[in-house]
Amino acid sequence: MPLTVLLGGARAGKSDLAVKIARSWNSDVTFIATAEPWDDEMAERIRRHQAQRPPAWATIEEPLHLDRALAGAPAQCGVVIDCLTLWVNNVMVDKVPDEDVPALARKLAERAATHPGNVVAVSNEVGLGVVPMNKLTRRYVELLGAVNRIWVEAADRSAFVVAGRVVELPPVEEGAAWA
């Protein structure tokens, strides 16, 4: 079944769109949440996101091991992964070596792309601003950029979400030359 990846800035409407897409599926839905309540503000954000979801949806709270979470989703159900942005943060906090992250992301993206049900994954595009001033933030931007490229490459559809509007991202044709 298809994998869709939604990219965009913070608070652009990606999660809302992912929920809307999943509501349109004619299947059960498993929601994989990667956020952790590091502070009161984040705990409140998590509560708001939980309130958006239909009560019948299963939720897997898994900040780090997306492979286990995907394996735990029933074969024919749709899956929402929200979000890869926080997953990359969690991988960094867990001290996964930077050089291991792309291979791990590729394995996860391939697993999501071959899941028998629909899958939609959400991630932030953080590379549109200035080059960050500190090393840790530059590492994060580089890793998330690599993860986003890997997931979009594996996806059947991808879109950039801006202010609640969707710009579909066409695939790059093999051998296409850009002038």
N, C-alpha and C positions, 0 to 999 in steps of 0.2 A: 504494500500500500504506500501511498505517497508520504514523503517527509517534506514539511514546510518549515522554513526558517524565517523568523521575523526579527529584523534588526532595526535599531533606531536609537535615538537619544533617550536619556532618562525622562520618564513621565510623558513619553510621546504617544502612549496608547497601545503599546505592544501587548501587554498582558490582557487588557480588555479585548483586543482583537483575537488573541489566542483563545480566550474563553468563548467569544462569539463564534469562532470557527468550530470549536469543539461541540458547542450546543447544536450545531447544524448536522453533526454526524448522526448516523442511524445506528449507534452502538453505545455500549457503556464506555465510560471515560475514567482513566486513571490519571491523576494529576501528580506529577513529581515536582516537589518543591525543594529548592536548594538553599533557601534563606535560613539563617539562624538569627534568633533575637539577641543580638549583641548589646542592644541598649533599648530603652523604653520606646524611642521613636520607631526603631525597626520592629519591635514587638507589635506596636500599633499598626504599622504597615502590613505586617503578616496577617493580623486580625482582619483588616479591610479586604485583603486579597481572599482570605478564606470565606468571608461573607459573600463574595461575588459568585462563588462556585455553587452549583446545585448540590443539595445535600446528598443526592444519590451517587455523586462521584466519589470514587475511592481516592484517598490521598496518601502518597508515600512521601514522608519527610526524609530526604536524603541529601545532605549537604555535600557529600564527597563521592560516594560509590554509585555513580549513575549506572554502571554496568549491573549491579545487583538490583537497583530500582527498575531498570528496564526488564530484567529477567523476571521480576516479581509482578509485572503487569500481565494480566491475562492475555492470551494470544490474540483474540479477536477484538479486544477493546481498543479504543483510541487512547492516545497518550499526549498529555501536555507536559512539556518540560519548561519550568519557569524558575530559574533561568541559568543560562550558561555563564553569564556575567559573574554571578555569585559563585558558581561552581569553580571558575578559574581562581577567584579570590580564595576559596576554601582549599584548593589544590596548593596554592602558594603558602597558605598558613600551615598546611600539613607538611610543608617542605618537600614536596615532590620536585625533583630536579627539573629545571626549565627544559632541558633537552629531552625529557621523557614526556612532556605535556602534549606535543603534536601527535605522537604515536598513540597515546591514550585517547586523545580527542578523535583521531581517525577511527579507532576501534569502536568508540561510542557512537560516532556518526553513522558508521556502517551498520551497527546493530540497530540504531533507530530507523535507518533507511530500509532495513529488511524486516522490521516488525510487521506482522500480518495486518495490523490495524493502522489507521491514520496516526501520524505523529506531527505535532507542531512544537517547535522549540523557539524560545525567546532569548535574545541576547542584545546587549547594548553595543552600539557602535561608539567607541570612545576615542577613536583616532581622528576626529575632525577638528580638534583644537590645536593649540600650540604644542610643541614638544615639551613634555613635562620637565620641570627643573630638577627633580631628584631621581636617583637611580631606581628605587623601588617602584615608583609610579611608571617610569619608562619600561621597566620589566613587565609590569602588569599590562600596559597598553600593547606591548609587543606580543605577549602571550595571548591576550584576548583577541587581538587582530588575527593571529595565526589560527586560533580555534574557530573564529567566525568564518575565515576563508575555508577551512576544512569542512565545516558543517554545511556551508552554502554549496560547496562543490559536490557534496554527497546528496544534497536536497533535490527533489523534483521541482519544487517551487521555492522562491525566496522573495522577500519584499523588504523595502525600507519604509518604516513608519515614521511620519513626520506630522506632529500636531494632530494625530488621529487620522491622518490620511495615508493611503497606501500607494507606494510607487513600486510596481512589480519590477524585479531585477531579472533581465533576460540572461540566459546562459551565454557564456563566452564560447563562440564557435571555435572548434579545433583549428588551429593554424591561422586564426583571424589576425590581421595586421592592423594596428591602430596607428593612425597618422597623427 
